Amino acid sequence: MGKLDGKKIAFIAADGVEQVELTEPWKAVEEAGGKPELISIESGEIQGFNHLDKGDTFKVDHAIDEVSPDDYDNVVLPGGVANPDFLRGNEKVVSFIRDFFEKGKPVAAICHGPWTLVEAGVVDGLTLTSWPTLKTDIENAGGHWVDEEVHVDKGLVTSRKPDDLKAFNAKLVEEFCEGKHEELASATQS
């Protein structure tokens, strides 16, 4: 029996996802007893990347139109440069993610993943990390950026890059096990 038994975790990704930032947290969720599902803008498959080189393709479990945030306990946003840019341009994805913050459900984002959080308007007042080039975007959105392997603020778990995955995975499992964070919900409503 794992720590996440019975919890459904939405992994939201699109073409251009950094493959290891999808596969390693996915494995960590499964090993902890959780049930990961891949959500994307459309059904079919998404193209993973290993930095700038094409990697594997991944079957999408559900298009964003087919799911509700109420169907999931938590959400993971892997990085890659193109992936979050596609996601932040889709209002249904942005709204889906915003709902997790409004309900205080822990969220994890790595590398460029926080770009979608900026678009969702949920980083104001929070401290987080990301790939360094997102620092200005996060600060312009009212967040405080730190250069740390992993940072947790009110149930939001963030990391900078693939080298941080071990720490990222451990913290996301820990936060997802804790469940709802009232202070995360109140931070987005102030």
Protein Blocks (a to p, Z undefined) as FASTA:
>chain_A
ZZkgoiacdddddehiafklmmmmmmmmmmnopacddddfbeciddddehjaccdddddf
bdfklpcfklpmbdcddedjklmmmmmmpmklmmmmmmmmmnopacddehjlmmmmmmno
pmgopacdddfklmmmmmmnopacdddfbdceehiacdfblklmmmmmmmmmmmmmnopa
fklmmmmmZZ
